[in-house]
Each structure stands twice: as C-alpha cells, then as structure tokens.
Amino acid sequence: MSCPSLAKFLGVRSIHVKDESHRFGLNAFKALGASYAMHRIHSPVFSAATAGNHGRAVAWSARRLDSAARIFVSRITTPGRIEAIRNEGAEVRVVDGSYEDAVRLCDDESRAHGWQVISDTGYPGYLEIPNRVVEGYETLFLEYEEQRERESDVVVIQAGVGGLLCAAVNHFRSREPGPVIVSIEPSSADGLLESISSLEGSPCPSKGAQNSIMAGLNCREVSLTAWPSIRRGVDIFADIEDEVTIEAMRLLGDCGIRSGESGAAGLAGLLALRGEFPDARVLLVNTEGPAVTAP
C-alpha cells in the first residue's frame, strides 16, 4: 500500500507498506515461515516457543496437517494471544520466565518426548529448520516486488531474533545495487545492536529488560542462523523507544492500515531516523495487526 501523505510528512519520495495483518486470517506474517517448514517435515506433534504470533501460526499449520501442537509462552504473554493459540487447537504451556526461557524449555521437552520444534530461532543443536522458516518469510518480499515497477532505495525491518530481517537480507542482497537495509529493535531488547557493537561483532545478548510494548520483538538473543547474514548485509542498526511506536501506529492508522505495536516498529524506526533518507523510496512491513484481546 502506498502512503503518499506519510511520505510527504517524513520527507521521502515514497513509502510503501507491505501489510501482513490479513495473512491467512492470522493477523501476522508468521505462517509464511511456519507452514513452509512444516510441510517439509512429517511429525505427529509440532512444538514452538513464542510471544504469540509464531505459536498461533504453528498451531494453525499443525491443525491443517492433522498434527498436534505444543506451544510454550513466557509469563508476560497477554491472555488474548494465549487464547488465540488455544483456539487453533494447541496445548499451551505458560513458562515462568522470558522468551528465551520458553525456547529452552520447549527444546528440552521436545527432545524428551520426540516432538518436532519449529522456530526461526537458531541455537546450539538446532540450526537447520530456522533456515527453512526464513526461506518461507522471503515470500512476502517476492510478492512485493511482483507488485512494484521500481525497486526500493531503503528497506526498514523490525527485528526480534532476526528471522524476518535475515529474509530481507537474503532477498535484497541477491542483486546489485541493493537497497539500504535498516534493522529496528526496541531499546529494551536490542540484541542485534549489542552484537554488531561488540568487539568482534559476535552474537551478544541484550542488556535490557525485554519489557517493550512491542511484544513480538521482546527477544534477548539473536538467532545464530540469522546473524551471519544480518552482520554481513544490514547497513544500519537502530533502537527505538515505545513512545515512538505508539506514534507510528497512529500514523499508519491515518493511512488506513491497522497495526499492532510490533507491526508499526519499522515506521517507528523511520520516524527516529527522520531526515536520513531524503528523496528515498522506502519499504516498510506491517508484520501484525492490532493485538488480539481476550473476550
């Protein structure tokens, strides 16, 4: 969707928003990766750790494959997100800890019971399937380019563990010249910024509290499978405060796009970097619609 009034406000040539809030009726882009990976693996039980959207996507895909789903969520996950996962037929376990704690418990339980983990988070002992999930994410960039005659000059992508950002890098760095690629994270969950700022540019955890309103981006650690591409291919790493995201949600709404907090993070990053890209054609991705609320 083109947003000319927003482009004028920010002083760029054009802004196009790839709106993923309607994808498969799941309110987010995540099923692109989960379904792509799961259709290549046969398992009676799939498992995942999630902040909400990914778990729902895994549960939705598992139901269509006549498989069961076991989903692990951190204790700060909202009741509405948990209920949405359960409504897809999954068994949900609330973990007394962070997203990373949910990832570890999901891995332990899955190994013990023979469940197949589906995640875009690569960690020691789990480094193959995340690449397949990321390949599925690339679909949205292929769709975008089929709809546009001109390529973008700047691509701004929100980053949690880095899966979608990695997909953007893999896609746009396959041709030259490519666009400027910008990574955006919450200030309280800035593992990518910490990693690129480290002495050797190695994966480092965020020092923040992972308590942003951008729930889908509250990740402490970068995916080990995504990081090499991100380190090589991202031009700018930036972090943002929650207040900027609230403003970004309002501006997207003025353009007729309903966004959740994580979905608006790319525009929030562009707001924070206002003036850096004069006369540029900018691509943003609305990764999710408004958060699901409990009935």
Secondary structure, DSSP 8 states (H G I E B T S, - for coil): -B-HHHHHHHT-SEEEEEE-TTGGGTTBSTHHHHHHHHTT---SEEEEEESSHHHHHHHHHHHHTT-EEEEEEETTS-HHHHHHHHTTT-EEEEESS-HHHHHHHHHHHHHHHT-EE--S--BTTB-SHHHHHHHHHHHHHHHHHHH-SS--SEEEEE-SSSHHHHHHHHHHTTSSS--EEEEEEEGGG-HHHHHHHSTT-------S----S-GGG--SS--TTTHHHHHHH-SEEEEE-HHHHHHHHHHHHHTT----TTTTHHHHHHHHTTTSSTT-EEEEEE-B-S-----
